[in-house]
């Protein structure tokens, strides 16, 4: 049976009136054994009185900030950009590179900053448990003590008191600040927001990790391709030097041709060490991303492979989908949700705090006084040793010189910062997508023209060498064509790598990659074992999937403290 709020208040007031008229009067005539029953009634009555008003929630309720709206992408009319939505959870598989897939999977399992982010989720879960526990009696304390005292005989009135005695005590104290203004309920809301923000942060790190592994891998393959081109050009230029030396020996040309050929050859050779350094640095970076020492994954990376080719077209979906997919946007939104209730927490300090206090215990002693001789610790559990106190109390901070109001203003300013940051995060996300798309499209066009240029340059080198052998052109023509070929081949491979890197940037800006953690826990089993050996974590280490976007129902599962 359900009652309206007015009926509930009437029932509570009737119970309070009956308690005052009957039980308080009886208190004057009851013995020590009956006072325990009176104590329980007093606590119950005080609880009913305070709970009858526990319906107020100070502070603003959370309202999701309105993001900047964008209906379509700037490059939407380009045929290479499709507005269809694809599954971006394993976007790196479009490169059809098994080594890259292996690296991404290992990085997900072993990247140390990602593990830290997972452990921070456990920390946030524990903080939520602390916040929920504040809704229940905050003080539950069992006490026991023994003290021996010897008073001065020369103290005033010392003859009227026991001068040497021992005191034994055992009792239980409890205190409960009732959530009259919603202070602790707002605290739970803030902790739920912090927990969901920590999960969004984990996903954001995972998006960055997968894209960085792919980007570094493509960069390594680009360095390797450029290195191969340099080595091939060294071989070509060595043959040109042999031709120049043969013609110089035959008296057909001067020594100038030989020296020019050597100059070009050594210039090409001089660029090889820097490219080799680039390959090594990329491998070292990949090792760290995989949570291991440089050189430990060379058995995987030493396998030769081309620059992962990018497809000509890509599906980017609609701008509105970024709000649900990108973890950094969800992180910014959850930070707003976590900050909003903190205004209510600060506002509660402007009002009185109501508490229920209770203490019950046993106390006895022994002394040399004739009137108390024979008493010892054995009398501790006698009925005459019972003592207790109970009742409601309140505290109200007054004359605070505006400090509380300024604390509220601080929290409100932080909320406004979070709202502006959320909107700015949405703008930055759109900017990243737009820039990545335009870079991808233009680098594709650059690659196409450079490919034409390289083909023409190869033909020019063949023709110039043939004409030089026949004495139709000077060696300067050979030098120019070979130098230009080397330059264009290097630019072509660098641009090919840029096309793939720009495509990776698109997938990162679209918020792809974090979905691979679905169905998996945030913390590895080995880490959990270490934590269990040190601390009792209860069920907080169990996998608990959070819906994306976060469910408003989350947190209601944990409305009881971890007893």
Secondary structure, DSSP 8 states (H G I E B T S, - for coil): ----HHHHHHHHHHHHHHIIIIIHHHHTT--GGGHHHHHHHHHHHHHHHHHTTTT---S------------S-TTTTSTTEE------TTGGGGG--HHHHHHHHHHHHH-HHHHHHHHHHHHHHHHHHHHHHTTS-SEEEEEEEEEEEE--TTSTTGGGS-SEEEEEEEEEEEEEE--SSSHHHHHHHHHHHHHHHHHHHHHHHHHHHHHHHHHHHHHHHHHHHHHHHHHHHHHHHHHHHHHHHHHHHTTSS-HHHHHHHHHHHHHHHHTHHHHHHHHHHHHHHHHHHTTS-TTTTHHHHTS--------S-EE---GGGHHHH-HHHHHHHHHHHHHHHHHHHHHGGGS-EEEEEEEEEEEEEEES-GGGTT--GGGTTSGGGEEEEEEEEEE-----TTHHHHHHHHHHHHHHHHHHHHHHHHHHHHHHHHHHHHHHHHHHHHHHHHHHHHHHHHHHHHHHHHHHHTTSS-HHHHHHHHHHHHHHHHHHHHHHHHHHHHHHHHHHHTT-SGGGGTTS-SS-HHHHHHHHHHS--TTTTS-----SS--TTTTGGG-S---
